[in-house]
Amino acid sequence: MKRILQRKTIFKVLICIVWLGLIFYNRTRQGEISQKSSKEVIKIASKFVSTPTGDIDKPGVQFSDINFYVRKNAHFFQYLVLSGFMCAAVRHFKLYKSTKIFLMW
């Protein structure tokens, strides 16, 4: 039983570290590469919504507006997932029941 708990502990800590690394990697990417990724996400999303990508460039709808919201939602999603992983780790270590949680800040 202890071995399983140790594996879970290692897994939860590692997943937090890996996700933090992914966030750091995404922050260090150059603007052109990041823009290209955003365009690909918009193309994939337009297929699911059944909207041709040509409709994005209609008057009144600017690509920069759509790109802005896609990028902000991507940041929100990354940190939302990180908070879920961190909550799982904190709950596993039972830090929420003590003042040790403030050591993480």
LUMSEGU-835885 format. One record per residue: residue number from 1; x, z, y of N, C-alpha, C in turn. Coordinates in nm, 3 decimals. Layout:
# LUMSEGU-835885
{pt NUM,{X,Z,Y},{X,Z,Y},{X,Z,Y}} ...
//
This chain:
# LUMSEGU-835885
{pt 1,{0.082,0.000,-0.119},{0.000,0.000,0.000},{0.087,0.000,0.126}} {pt 2,{0.195,0.078,0.123},{0.282,0.084,0.239},{0.350,-0.050,0.265}} {pt 3,{0.383,-0.121,0.157},{0.448,-0.251,0.173},{0.354,-0.350,0.241}} {pt 4,{0.226,-0.346,0.208},{0.128,-0.435,0.272},{0.114,-0.402,0.419}} {pt 5,{0.112,-0.273,0.452},{0.103,-0.233,0.593},{0.227,-0.277,0.670}} {pt 6,{0.342,-0.269,0.606},{0.464,-0.314,0.674},{0.460,-0.464,0.699}} {pt 7,{0.409,-0.540,0.604},{0.399,-0.685,0.622},{0.302,-0.718,0.735}} {pt 8,{0.191,-0.647,0.739},{0.093,-0.670,0.847},{0.155,-0.637,0.983}} {pt 9,{0.229,-0.528,0.987},{0.294,-0.489,1.112},{0.392,-0.595,1.158}} {pt 10,{0.476,-0.640,1.066},{0.574,-0.743,1.101},{0.504,-0.870,1.144}} {pt 11,{0.398,-0.908,1.073},{0.325,-1.030,1.107},{0.264,-1.021,1.246}} {pt 12,{0.201,-0.911,1.279},{0.136,-0.897,1.409},{0.237,-0.898,1.524}} {pt 13,{0.349,-0.834,1.503},{0.451,-0.835,1.608},{0.512,-0.974,1.620}} {pt 14,{0.540,-1.039,1.508},{0.597,-1.174,1.513},{0.504,-1.275,1.577}} {pt 15,{0.375,-1.265,1.549},{0.281,-1.361,1.607},{0.275,-1.343,1.759}} {pt 16,{0.286,-1.220,1.807},{0.291,-1.197,1.952},{0.417,-1.258,2.012}} {pt 17,{0.529,-1.240,1.946},{0.655,-1.294,1.997},{0.654,-1.446,1.996}} {pt 18,{0.602,-1.505,1.888},{0.596,-1.652,1.879},{0.504,-1.707,1.987}} {pt 19,{0.390,-1.642,2.009},{0.298,-1.691,2.111},{0.357,-1.678,2.251}} {pt 20,{0.430,-1.569,2.276},{0.500,-1.556,2.404},{0.604,-1.666,2.421}} {pt 21,{0.672,-1.701,2.313},{0.768,-1.811,2.318},{0.701,-1.943,2.349}} {pt 22,{0.583,-1.965,2.293},{0.507,-2.087,2.321},{0.467,-2.093,2.468}} {pt 23,{0.423,-1.982,2.523},{0.386,-1.978,2.665},{0.509,-2.005,2.751}} {pt 24,{0.621,-1.943,2.716},{0.744,-1.966,2.792},{0.786,-2.112,2.783}} {pt 25,{0.776,-2.171,2.665},{0.812,-2.312,2.648},{0.725,-2.401,2.736}} {pt 26,{0.596,-2.374,2.738},{0.506,-2.455,2.821},{0.535,-2.438,2.969}} {pt 27,{0.582,-2.323,3.010},{0.615,-2.302,3.152},{0.740,-2.378,3.194}} {pt 28,{0.832,-2.398,3.101},{0.958,-2.461,3.137},{0.954,-2.613,3.129}} {pt 29,{0.844,-2.669,3.085},{0.835,-2.815,3.075},{0.825,-2.877,3.213}} {pt 30,{0.883,-2.995,3.228},{0.879,-3.065,3.356},{0.738,-3.114,3.385}} {pt 31,{0.710,-3.138,3.512},{0.577,-3.176,3.555},{0.526,-3.305,3.493}} {pt 32,{0.612,-3.405,3.479},{0.568,-3.533,3.424},{0.525,-3.519,3.278}} {pt 33,{0.600,-3.443,3.203},{0.566,-3.423,3.061},{0.438,-3.342,3.049}} {pt 34,{0.423,-3.243,3.132},{0.302,-3.162,3.130},{0.180,-3.243,3.172}} {pt 35,{0.197,-3.331,3.271},{0.087,-3.418,3.314},{0.044,-3.510,3.201}} {pt 36,{0.142,-3.561,3.126},{0.111,-3.650,3.014},{0.030,-3.577,2.907}} {pt 37,{0.065,-3.451,2.882},{-0.010,-3.371,2.785},{-0.153,-3.348,2.833}} {pt 38,{-0.169,-3.323,2.961},{-0.302,-3.302,3.017},{-0.386,-3.429,3.005}} {pt 39,{-0.325,-3.544,3.029},{-0.397,-3.671,3.017},{-0.444,-3.694,2.874}} {pt 40,{-0.361,-3.657,2.777},{-0.399,-3.673,2.637},{-0.516,-3.581,2.602}} {pt 41,{-0.515,-3.460,2.654},{-0.626,-3.368,2.630},{-0.755,-3.424,2.691}} {pt 42,{-0.745,-3.481,2.808},{-0.863,-3.539,2.874},{-0.914,-3.657,2.793}} {pt 43,{-0.825,-3.740,2.739},{-0.869,-3.853,2.656},{-0.940,-3.806,2.531}} {pt 44,{-0.886,-3.705,2.466},{-0.948,-3.652,2.344},{-1.083,-3.590,2.377}} {pt 45,{-1.090,-3.515,2.486},{-1.216,-3.452,2.525},{-1.321,-3.555,2.561}} {pt 46,{-1.278,-3.666,2.623},{-1.376,-3.769,2.660},{-1.433,-3.837,2.537}} {pt 47,{-1.359,-3.842,2.426},{-1.413,-3.898,2.302},{-1.521,-3.808,2.244}} {pt 48,{-1.500,-3.676,2.252},{-1.600,-3.583,2.199},{-1.727,-3.582,2.283}} {pt 49,{-1.713,-3.606,2.412},{-1.828,-3.605,2.502},{-1.892,-3.744,2.509}} {pt 50,{-1.830,-3.840,2.445},{-1.876,-3.980,2.445},{-1.874,-4.040,2.585}} {pt 51,{-1.773,-4.007,2.661},{-1.754,-4.062,2.794},{-1.627,-4.144,2.793}} {pt 52,{-1.634,-4.272,2.826},{-1.510,-4.349,2.831},{-1.418,-4.298,2.940}} {pt 53,{-1.289,-4.309,2.914},{-1.192,-4.257,3.012},{-1.197,-4.334,3.142}} {pt 54,{-1.253,-4.456,3.141},{-1.267,-4.533,3.265},{-1.366,-4.469,3.359}} {pt 55,{-1.464,-4.392,3.305},{-1.563,-4.325,3.390},{-1.502,-4.211,3.470}} {pt 56,{-1.387,-4.163,3.426},{-1.322,-4.055,3.498},{-1.278,-4.102,3.636}} {pt 57,{-1.242,-4.229,3.647},{-1.190,-4.282,3.773},{-1.300,-4.336,3.864}} {pt 58,{-1.425,-4.303,3.838},{-1.535,-4.347,3.925},{-1.522,-4.281,4.062}} {pt 59,{-1.583,-4.342,4.162},{-1.581,-4.278,4.294},{-1.649,-4.141,4.289}} {pt 60,{-1.592,-4.047,4.357},{-1.647,-3.912,4.358},{-1.586,-3.822,4.251}} {pt 61,{-1.524,-3.882,4.150},{-1.458,-3.804,4.045},{-1.311,-3.842,4.047}} {pt 62,{-1.228,-3.751,4.086},{-1.086,-3.779,4.094},{-1.015,-3.719,3.973}} {pt 63,{-0.915,-3.792,3.926},{-0.839,-3.745,3.811},{-0.770,-3.613,3.843}} {pt 64,{-0.725,-3.598,3.965},{-0.653,-3.476,4.002},{-0.744,-3.353,3.989}} {pt 65,{-0.873,-3.369,4.019},{-0.967,-3.258,4.004},{-0.983,-3.219,3.857}} {pt 66,{-1.003,-3.320,3.774},{-1.020,-3.294,3.630},{-0.892,-3.236,3.572}} {pt 67,{-0.780,-3.293,3.611},{-0.651,-3.245,3.563},{-0.629,-3.099,3.603}} {pt 68,{-0.667,-3.064,3.725},{-0.652,-2.927,3.772},{-0.729,-2.831,3.682}} {pt 69,{-0.854,-2.863,3.651},{-0.935,-2.774,3.568},{-0.886,-2.768,3.424}} {pt 70,{-0.837,-2.879,3.372},{-0.783,-2.878,3.236},{-0.661,-2.789,3.230}} {pt 71,{-0.573,-2.799,3.327},{-0.451,-2.720,3.327},{-0.481,-2.571,3.345}} {pt 72,{-0.573,-2.538,3.433},{-0.608,-2.396,3.455},{-0.675,-2.337,3.331}} {pt 73,{-0.760,-2.415,3.266},{-0.823,-2.367,3.144},{-0.722,-2.351,3.031}} {pt 74,{-0.621,-2.437,3.028},{-0.516,-2.422,2.927},{-0.439,-2.292,2.947}} {pt 75,{-0.407,-2.260,3.073},{-0.339,-2.133,3.100},{-0.427,-2.016,3.061}} {pt 76,{-0.555,-2.022,3.095},{-0.647,-1.915,3.059},{-0.653,-1.898,2.908}} {pt 77,{-0.663,-2.009,2.835},{-0.671,-2.002,2.690},{-0.545,-1.942,2.629}} {pt 78,{-0.428,-1.981,2.680},{-0.303,-1.926,2.626},{-0.298,-1.775,2.642}} {pt 79,{-0.333,-1.726,2.760},{-0.327,-1.582,2.782},{-0.442,-1.508,2.714}} {pt 80,{-0.554,-1.574,2.692},{-0.664,-1.514,2.616},{-0.621,-1.491,2.472}} {pt 81,{-0.558,-1.590,2.412},{-0.510,-1.575,2.275},{-0.403,-1.467,2.268}} {pt 82,{-0.312,-1.464,2.365},{-0.210,-1.360,2.368},{-0.272,-1.222,2.378}} {pt 83,{-0.375,-1.206,2.458},{-0.439,-1.075,2.470},{-0.504,-1.034,2.338}} {pt 84,{-0.559,-1.130,2.266},{-0.617,-1.100,2.134},{-0.511,-1.053,2.037}} {pt 85,{-0.397,-1.121,2.036},{-0.287,-1.079,1.948},{-0.234,-0.942,1.987}} {pt 86,{-0.222,-0.918,2.118},{-0.172,-0.789,2.164},{-0.269,-0.676,2.130}} {pt 87,{-0.398,-0.703,2.143},{-0.498,-0.601,2.107},{-0.489,-0.567,1.959}} {pt 88,{-0.468,-0.668,1.875},{-0.455,-0.643,1.732},{-0.332,-0.558,1.703}} {pt 89,{-0.222,-0.585,1.772},{-0.100,-0.507,1.750},{-0.118,-0.364,1.800}} {pt 90,{-0.178,-0.348,1.916},{-0.200,-0.214,1.971},{-0.293,-0.135,1.879}} {pt 91,{-0.396,-0.199,1.830},{-0.489,-0.130,1.740},{-0.420,-0.094,1.609}} {pt 92,{-0.331,-0.180,1.562},{-0.259,-0.152,1.438},{-0.165,-0.032,1.453}} {pt 93,{-0.099,-0.021,1.568},{-0.009,0.091,1.592},{-0.081,0.215,1.641}} {pt 94,{-0.211,0.203,1.663},{-0.293,0.314,1.712},{-0.240,0.370,1.844}} {pt 95,{-0.191,0.280,1.928},{-0.139,0.321,2.059},{-0.251,0.351,2.158}} {pt 96,{-0.370,0.300,2.129},{-0.480,0.321,2.222},{-0.527,0.466,2.224}} {pt 97,{-0.485,0.544,2.125},{-0.527,0.683,2.119},{-0.428,0.778,2.188}} {pt 98,{-0.320,0.724,2.239},{-0.220,0.810,2.301},{-0.172,0.752,2.432}} {pt 99,{-0.081,0.821,2.492},{-0.027,0.773,2.619},{0.090,0.677,2.599}} {pt 100,{0.123,0.645,2.475},{0.234,0.553,2.447},{0.203,0.413,2.497}} {pt 101,{0.077,0.382,2.514},{0.040,0.248,2.557},{0.099,0.217,2.695}} {pt 102,{0.118,0.317,2.777},{0.174,0.294,2.909},{0.322,0.255,2.904}} {pt 103,{0.386,0.280,2.791},{0.525,0.240,2.774},{0.536,0.088,2.763}} {pt 104,{0.429,0.022,2.723},{0.432,-0.123,2.710},{0.431,-0.190,2.847}} {pt 105,{0.382,-0.124,2.948},{0.369,-0.183,3.082},{0.502,-0.174,3.147}} 
//
